[in-house]
Amino acid sequence: MWAGRAHHRPHGDGQEFALSSSSSNRVFRGPNATTSNIHPTGNIESAALSLASTCAGLQACAGSALWATPLRMELLEALKTPDIDLALRTVLAHFKCDIGTLHTLGDDGKLHLRAHTPGIPEPILAASRVIPVGKGIAGLAAENKKAMNMCNLQADTDPRIPVAAKSTEIVGAICVPMLKGDDVVGTLGIAVMTERTFTSAEEELLTDAGRVIASQLR
């Protein structure tokens, strides 16, 4: 069936894949191969499934590696600045968003607006200057110490989201807590004027961005 011989042995990680014209020399091994899951010669379907699983695993690893490298690291490095206005603009550019806000936690236990981008509707800006923890997107992110991710703010039914926020052109929004260790020191929010679902990977990166900015606060 096989016209020739092909062997591939990755770099010492225990994987092996070999095809040959000899029926006694066909081996299919994935990244988790053991002597119990090596497929015998006649079981081509199982071998194909094993190979497909191996390829999917390699693709997933490649995706993670790409996410962890240049653009991510470039963003986090660029945020190591005491200029919070610059930091906010950098975050907005990276995530391709329209508007953004940055709040810090004051001595009164409330979130105070420290930086914002142009273009925020006046009702939102006015309501954003001082935010109690637990109220609105930023307040909920601070209270829960996790991202508030809304693909359609206008359609959201959470009564803790102010009516003013739902009556603007802002649609997709995400806000994360800015953390120093386990302590909330502020929030970082970005939004777009169209419906958008921010992925879990974007949530994670934005949270990491918030940590870097928090480390630069004075």
Secondary structure, DSSP 8 states (H G I E B T S, - for coil): --SS-EEE--SSSS-EEEE-SSTT--EEE-TT--TTS---TT-HHHHHHHHHHHHHHHHHHHHHHHHHSHHHHHHHHHT-SS-HHHHHHHHHHHHT-SEEEEEEE-TTSEEEEEEE-TT--HHHHHHHSEEETTSHHHHHHHHHTS-EEES-GGG---TTS-HHHHTSS--EEEEEEEEETTEEEEEEEEEESS-----HHHHHHHHHHHHHHHHH--
